[in-house]
Amino acid sequence: MHHADQFLRVSVAGSRRRPEFLHRFFIAIGLHQVARFLDFGKGRRAQQGEAHKGKYKLSSHSILSVPLIFLLAAPALAAEFPAPLGPDDFIAFDRRQAALGQLLFYDKILSGNRNIACATCHHPTLGTGDRLSLGIGEGGEGLGLERTAGLGENRIRKRIPRNAPGLWNLGAKDLHTLFHDGRLSIAETYENGFNSPAEELLPKGFNSLLAAQAVFPLIAQFEMAGNPRENEIAGAIHDRIDAAWPILAKRVRIIPEYGQMFVAAFDHIDAPEDVTIVEISNALAAFQALEWQSFDSPFDRFLAGDTTALDSSQRRGAELFYGKAGCSNCHSGKLLSDQKFHALGLPPFGPGRTRRFDPMVRDVGAMGETDRLEDAYRFRTPILRNVELTAPYGHNGAYATLEDIVRHHLDPDGMLQAWTPETAALPDAPWLAPIDFVVWHDTREMARQARFRDITPVALADTDITDLVAFLKALTGTASVASPPFGVPATVPSGLPVDK
């Protein structure tokens, strides 16, 4: 068995079969050798006195060798590692447009009150998130855990309903659905190529799903737009969803440096006056896609054939992930997401997102987009690459550590019962306290949510959970994380301060 194992470890380098298959296979080969020994022994006994009878015609060798190889190995054949992620899995973007997008991403000119940028809630020093369970958008001050909810008339009126997701690998070709509730997806529903909250009012010409996504935080009242009567952007949005985009585009293109950069970066732009929200979004997408493209994790190297890339704990964790723990049932494919929607029963809190005209303080998940009861409390499976960097976890950031979110997947009801509101990373806002946990104390709503579960409890030892967490950390990029191609600019053309 030992020699078979050593042979297989070398000869199958680069194979995508999970380690469990190799383990089962070399055990089967070992049993094959045992069977040969047993058959030899029976042959000797037959020669020493007893003639072969019918019961020996089917030898233990023939019984054990072939059938057991398949019986032991077959269960493992059902699950495979994905192919390694590589450059060909990503959309090609123009680097000149990406350089322009870098400045726009960090420039607060795109917010209604010129006080918040895309980077404020998706900062590279914070794993491309904000480290908060529920973010503080327009009206807040500071970054990450130090961000405050504002004071006086400028204080925030509502927390961002959901956790700010990481931005890793959002330029992947396979990506077809975005947002926790899937309200943006590639579709032929409208002539613009997307199904989105703007429906037929979304312009044509976006270079990717990521570009189409970029326009929506800009017009979200509590994210970047601001409140009615505070600025022209917020006012336009309350007239029509697409009314603010031309105003934002003009804001940008009349800044001389931006105008010149757009003409240089886009072949179809002959003068700054030609710049629309589409070019702005395409530049933002180009930057994000190139800046946070990551496929050089230890797991990627392992998938490419480097069997030393994972240590023993990480290998055991990978075997659990693709085997007994069942993680790969949803976290599948090269991006480790099936891009579908599942109800995990995470602890609910915050204002949530509901269906239109729903008076409840709750988050109904994908049902808010589809209006179908069967989609209630279901949320999109997140991409797990660089997951170590993107705490807290869950659609509302309910868990601060990888271990806790893993334990919730294994025992959702037990973890829900043990969870306490103090776990949530929420900047202090006493005026919002009455609704922060109102759903948590609503027994009827909690009972409704408990009826929706798409995961089955799995009993694992603490050592297994340690191995799973070790594997998840093996999904963290190396050079792609340490040395992104653009970085944080020192200044931006608007002259507004840059969050650093």
C-alpha positions in Angstrom: 0.0 0.0 0.0 2.8 2.4 0.9 4.5 1.9 -2.5 1.2 2.3 -4.4 0.5 5.5 -2.5 4.0 6.9 -3.2 3.6 6.1 -6.9 0.2 7.7 -7.2 1.4 10.9 -5.4 3.9 11.3 -8.2 2.2 10.0 -11.2 -1.1 11.9 -10.9 0.4 15.4 -10.3 -1.9 17.8 -11.9 -4.9 15.5 -11.6 -8.1 17.2 -10.4 -9.4 14.1 -8.6 -9.8 14.8 -4.9 -7.3 13.2 -2.5 -10.0 10.8 -1.2 -10.0 9.1 -4.6 -6.2 8.5 -4.4 -6.5 7.3 -0.9 -9.3 4.8 -1.8 -7.4 3.8 -4.9 -4.2 2.8 -3.3 -6.1 1.0 -0.5 -7.8 -1.0 -3.3 -4.5 -1.8 -4.9 -3.2 -2.9 -1.5 -6.2 -5.2 -1.0 -5.5 -6.5 -4.5 -2.1 -7.6 -3.3 -3.5 -9.1 -0.2 -6.0 -11.0 -2.4 -3.1 -12.4 -4.4 -1.4 -13.6 -1.2 -4.6 -15.3 0.0 -5.1 -17.0 -3.4 -1.5 -18.2 -3.3 -2.1 -19.7 0.2 -5.2 -21.5 -0.9 -3.4 -22.9 -3.8 -0.7 -24.3 -1.5 -3.4 -25.9 0.7 -5.0 -27.4 -2.3 -1.7 -29.0 -3.4 -1.1 -30.4 0.1 -4.1 -32.6 0.3 -7.4 -31.3 -0.9 -8.3 -31.2 -4.5 -9.9 -27.9 -5.8 -13.7 -28.0 -5.5 -16.3 -25.8 -7.0 -16.2 -23.3 -4.2 -12.6 -22.4 -5.1 -13.2 -21.8 -8.7 -13.9 -18.1 -8.0 -10.8 -17.2 -6.1 -10.5 -14.5 -3.5 -8.2 -12.8 -5.9 -10.8 -12.5 -8.5 -13.4 -11.4 -5.9 -11.4 -8.7 -4.3 -9.2 -7.2 -7.0 -11.6 -5.7 -9.6 -14.9 -5.3 -7.7 -13.4 -3.7 -4.7 -11.3 -1.2 -6.7 -14.6 0.1 -8.1 -16.6 -0.2 -4.9 -14.0 1.7 -3.0 -13.1 4.3 -5.6 -16.5 4.9 -7.2 -18.0 7.2 -4.5 -15.0 9.5 -4.9 -15.3 9.7 -8.6 -18.5 11.8 -8.2 -16.6 14.8 -6.9 -13.7 16.5 -8.6 -11.5 19.5 -8.0 -12.2 22.3 -10.5 -9.7 23.2 -13.2 -7.1 25.8 -12.1 -8.2 29.4 -12.7 -6.0 31.3 -15.2 -5.7 34.4 -17.4 -8.0 32.9 -20.1 -10.9 32.8 -17.6 -11.1 36.6 -17.5 -12.5 39.3 -19.8 -9.7 41.3 -21.5 -9.9 45.0 -20.5 -8.1 48.0 -21.8 -5.3 49.2 -19.4 -5.8 52.8 -20.4 -9.4 52.6 -19.4 -8.4 50.8 -16.2 -6.0 53.6 -15.3 -8.8 56.1 -15.7 -11.1 53.8 -13.7 -8.6 53.8 -10.8 -9.0 57.5 -10.4 -12.8 57.3 -10.6 -12.9 54.5 -8.1 -11.2 56.6 -5.4 -12.9 59.9 -6.4 -15.8 61.2 -4.4 -17.0 63.2 -7.4 -19.3 60.3 -8.2 -21.4 60.7 -5.0 -24.3 63.0 -4.6 -22.7 65.1 -1.8 -19.1 64.5 -2.9 -18.3 62.8 0.3 -18.0 59.1 -0.4 -16.2 57.1 -3.1 -16.5 53.5 -4.3 -13.3 52.8 -2.4 -14.8 54.0 0.9 -16.7 50.7 1.3 -14.4 48.6 -0.9 -11.0 49.5 0.2 -7.9 47.4 -0.6 -6.5 47.8 2.9 -9.8 46.2 4.1 -9.8 43.2 1.8 -11.8 45.2 -0.8 -14.7 45.5 1.7 -15.2 47.6 4.8 -14.8 45.1 7.8 -18.3 46.1 8.9 -21.3 43.8 9.1 -23.5 46.5 7.7 -21.8 49.5 6.1 -22.1 53.2 6.8 -22.7 54.9 3.5 -23.4 58.5 2.6 -23.1 60.7 5.6 -20.5 58.6 7.5 -17.0 59.5 8.2 -13.8 57.5 8.3 -12.9 54.0 7.0 -13.6 50.5 8.2 -14.1 49.8 11.9 -13.3 53.4 12.6 -16.1 54.7 10.4 -18.7 56.7 12.3 -22.4 57.3 11.6 -22.1 61.1 11.4 -23.5 63.9 13.7 -26.5 66.2 13.7 -28.2 66.8 10.4 -25.5 65.0 8.6 -25.9 61.7 10.5 -27.0 58.6 8.5 -30.6 57.8 8.3 -30.2 54.1 7.6 -27.5 51.5 7.7 -26.6 49.8 4.4 -28.9 46.8 4.5 -26.3 44.2 3.5 -22.6 43.5 3.9 -20.2 45.0 1.4 -18.9 42.1 -0.7 -15.3 41.7 -1.8 -14.4 42.6 -5.3 -12.0 39.7 -6.2 -12.3 38.2 -9.7 -15.4 40.0 -10.7 -14.0 40.2 -14.3 -14.4 36.5 -14.8 -16.0 35.4 -18.0 -18.2 32.8 -16.1 -19.8 35.4 -13.9 -23.4 36.0 -14.8 -25.2 37.2 -11.6 -24.3 39.9 -9.0 -25.6 41.3 -5.7 -26.7 39.2 -2.8 -30.2 38.9 -4.1 -29.2 38.5 -7.8 -31.0 41.6 -8.9 -28.4 42.1 -11.7 -27.8 39.3 -14.2 -26.8 38.8 -17.8 -30.1 38.2 -19.7 -31.9 38.9 -23.0 -34.9 40.4 -21.1 -34.1 43.9 -22.4 -32.2 45.2 -25.4 -29.3 46.3 -23.1 -28.4 42.6 -22.3 -29.1 42.7 -18.6 -31.9 42.1 -16.1 -31.6 44.9 -13.6 -33.6 47.3 -11.4 -33.4 49.8 -14.2 -35.0 47.3 -16.6 -35.3 48.9 -20.1 -33.9 52.2 -18.8 -30.4 50.8 -18.4 -28.3 52.1 -21.2 -26.6 49.9 -23.8 -22.9 49.6 -24.3 -21.6 48.2 -21.0 -18.4 46.1 -21.5 -19.3 43.6 -18.8 -21.6 42.6 -16.0 -19.3 44.4 -13.6 -19.7 47.6 -15.6 -23.5 47.4 -15.4 -23.2 46.8 -11.7 -21.1 50.0 -11.2 -24.0 52.4 -12.0 -26.3 51.2 -9.2 -24.4 52.2 -6.0 -24.1 55.7 -7.5 -27.9 56.1 -7.4 -28.6 54.3 -4.1 -29.8 56.9 -1.6 -28.0 55.5 1.5 -24.9 54.3 -0.3 -23.7 57.2 -2.5 -26.5 59.5 -3.7 -27.7 61.1 -0.5 -31.1 62.2 0.6 -33.8 64.1 -1.3 -33.3 67.9 -1.4 -29.6 67.5 -0.4 -28.2 67.5 -4.0 -29.2 67.3 -7.6 -28.4 63.6 -7.9 -30.7 62.5 -5.1 -33.5 64.7 -6.5 -33.1 63.3 -10.0 -33.3 59.8 -8.8 -36.7 60.4 -7.2 -37.9 61.5 -10.6 -36.7 58.5 -12.6 -34.0 55.9 -12.0 -31.9 56.9 -15.0 -32.2 60.6 -14.5 -29.1 61.1 -12.4 -26.6 59.3 -14.6 -26.3 62.2 -17.2 -25.7 64.6 -14.3 -22.9 62.5 -12.9 -21.3 62.1 -16.4 -21.3 65.8 -16.9 -19.7 66.3 -13.4 -16.8 64.1 -14.5 -16.3 65.1 -18.1 -16.1 68.9 -17.4 -13.0 68.3 -15.2 -10.2 68.9 -17.8 -8.0 66.0 -16.8 -10.8 63.6 -16.9 -12.1 64.9 -20.2 -8.6 64.4 -21.8 -8.2 60.9 -20.3 -11.6 59.7 -21.7 -10.6 61.0 -25.2 -7.3 59.1 -25.0 -8.7 55.9 -23.5 -11.9 55.4 -25.6 -11.5 55.3 -29.4 -15.1 56.3 -30.0 -14.9 59.4 -27.7 -13.7 62.4 -29.8 -14.5 65.1 -27.3 -15.3 65.2 -23.5 -18.9 66.1 -24.4 -19.3 62.5 -25.7 -18.7 60.9 -22.3 -21.7 59.2 -20.7 -22.2 57.0 -17.7 -21.5 54.0 -19.9 -17.8 55.1 -20.4 -17.5 55.9 -16.7 -18.8 52.5 -15.8 -16.7 50.7 -18.3 -13.6 52.4 -16.9 -14.6 51.5 -13.4 -15.1 47.8 -14.4 -11.7 47.7 -16.3 -9.9 48.9 -13.1 -11.7 46.6 -10.7 -11.3 43.6 -13.0 -7.5 44.0 -13.4 -6.7 45.3 -10.0 -8.3 42.5 -8.1 -7.7 39.5 -10.5 -6.3 36.7 -8.4 -5.4 33.2 -9.4 -2.1 32.6 -7.7 -3.2 31.1 -4.4 -1.7 27.9 -3.0 -4.9 26.0 -4.2 -4.4 27.3 -7.7 -0.8 26.0 -7.7 -2.0 22.7 -6.3 -4.6 22.4 -9.1 -1.9 23.2 -11.6 0.1 20.2 -10.5 2.3 21.4 -7.5 1.4 18.8 -4.9 3.5 20.6 -2.3 1.5 23.8 -2.5 -0.9 22.6 0.2 0.3 21.5 3.6 -1.2 18.4 5.2 -4.0 20.3 7.1 -5.0 22.1 3.9 -5.1 18.9 1.9 -7.3 17.3 4.5 -9.5 20.4 4.4 -9.7 20.2 0.7 -10.8 16.6 0.9 -13.5 17.6 3.4 -14.6 20.5 1.3 -15.1 18.4 -1.8 -16.3 15.4 0.2 -17.9 14.8 3.6 -18.6 18.5 4.5 -20.4 19.0 1.2 -19.1 22.6 0.7 -18.6 22.1 -3.0 -22.3 21.3 -3.5 -22.7 25.1 -3.7 -19.2 26.5 -3.8 -18.4 24.8 -7.1 -16.5 25.6 -10.3 -13.4 27.7 -10.8 -14.9 30.6 -8.8 -16.1 28.4 -6.0 -19.7 29.6 -6.4 -22.7 28.1 -8.2 -24.1 31.6 -8.4 -27.4 30.3 -7.2 -29.4 31.1 -4.1 -29.6 29.2 -0.8 -31.2 29.8 2.6 -28.6 29.3 5.4 -30.6 30.7 8.3 -28.0 33.3 9.2 -28.9 35.5 12.2 -31.0 38.4 10.9 -30.6 42.0 11.9 -30.5 45.5 10.4 -33.0 47.1 8.1 -32.8 44.4 5.5 -34.2 44.6 1.9 -37.8 43.7 1.3 -40.3 43.5 -1.5 -41.8 46.8 -2.6 -44.4 48.1 -0.1 -43.4 45.4 2.5 -43.7 47.2 5.9 -41.6 44.6 7.7 -38.0 45.2 8.9 -36.5 42.1 7.5 -34.5 40.8 4.5 -36.3 38.5 2.2 -33.3 37.7 0.0 -33.9 36.7 -3.6 -37.7 37.0 -3.2 -37.3 40.7 -3.2 -36.1 40.4 -6.8 -38.3 37.5 -8.1 -41.4 38.1 -5.9 -41.6 34.3 -5.6 -42.2 32.8 -2.2 -39.9 29.8 -2.9 -37.0 32.3 -3.1 -37.6 33.8 0.4 -34.5 34.2 2.6 -32.2 32.8 -0.1 -29.0 34.6 -1.0 -26.4 34.2 -3.7 -23.5 31.9 -3.0 -20.4 34.1 -2.6 -17.1 33.5 -4.4 -14.6 32.1 -2.0 -11.3 33.2 -3.5 -9.4 35.4 -1.0 -12.2 34.7 1.5 -9.7 35.0 4.3 -9.4 38.7 3.5 -13.1 39.6 3.4 -14.5 39.2 6.9 -17.1 39.5 8.3 -19.1 36.7 6.6 -22.6 36.2 5.4 -24.9 38.5 3.4 -25.2 40.7 6.5 -21.8 40.0 8.0 -23.2 38.0 10.9 -20.0 36.2 11.7 -16.6 37.7 12.3 -14.4 34.6 11.6 -14.1 31.9 9.1 -14.4 29.3 11.8 -17.8 30.6 12.9 -19.3 30.8 9.4 -18.0 27.2 8.7 -19.6 26.1 12.0 -22.9 27.7 10.9 -22.9 25.8 7.7 -22.4 22.6 9.6 -25.0 23.4 12.4 -27.2 26.3 11.4 -29.8 26.0 14.1 -27.3 25.5 16.8 -25.2 28.5 15.8 -28.3 30.6 15.4 -29.3 29.8 19.0 -25.8 30.6 20.3 -25.4 33.9 18.3 -25.7 37.2 20.2 -26.2 40.7 18.8 -22.9 41.8 20.2 -21.3 39.7 17.5 -22.3 42.1 14.8 -19.8 44.8 13.8 -22.1 47.9 13.7 -20.8 51.4 14.2 -22.7 53.1 17.0 -25.8 54.9 16.0 -28.2 55.2 18.9 -31.0 56.7 16.8 -31.0 53.4 14.8 -30.8 51.1 17.7 -34.6 50.5 17.9 -34.6 48.8 14.5 -31.2 47.2 14.5 -32.4 44.0 16.1 -36.1 44.3 15.9 -36.3 41.2 13.6 -34.2 39.2 16.0 -36.9 39.7 18.6 -39.8 39.0 16.3 -40.7 35.5 17.1 -43.1 35.1 14.2 -40.6 36.3 11.6 -37.9 34.1 13.2 -40.2 31.1 12.9 -40.9 31.9 9.2 -37.2 32.1 8.5 -36.6 28.9 10.3 -38.8 27.1 7.8 -36.3 27.9 5.0 -33.1 25.8 5.1 -31.1 24.6 2.2 -28.3 23.0 4.2 -28.3 19.8 6.2 -26.3 19.6 9.5 -23.0 17.7 9.2 -21.2 16.4 12.2 -17.5 17.1 12.1 -14.8 17.1 14.7 -13.0 20.3 15.8 -9.9 19.1 14.0 -11.9 18.8 10.8 -13.1 22.3 11.2 -9.5 23.5 11.7 -8.6 21.7 8.5 -11.5 23.3 6.6 -10.4 26.8 7.7 -6.8 26.0 6.7 -8.1 25.1 3.2 -10.1 28.3 3.0 -6.9 30.2 3.8 -5.2 28.4 1.0 -7.5 30.2 -1.4 -5.7 33.5 -0.7 -3.7 35.0 -3.5 0.0 35.7 -3.1 1.6 38.3 -5.5 -1.9 39.3 -6.8 -2.8 40.5 -3.3 0.6 41.9 -2.2 1.3 43.8 -5.5 -1.8 44.9 -7.4 -1.1 46.6 -10.7 -2.5 50.1 -9.8 -2.8 50.7 -6.1 -4.3 53.7 -4.4 -3.7 57.1 -6.1 -2.1 59.9 -4.2 -4.7 62.4 -5.7 -7.6 62.5 -8.0 -8.6 65.0 -10.7 -11.5 66.5 -8.8 -9.1 67.5 -6.0 -11.4 65.8 -3.4 -9.6 63.9 -0.6 -8.7 60.3 -1.2 -9.5 57.6 1.4 -6.3 55.8 2.4 
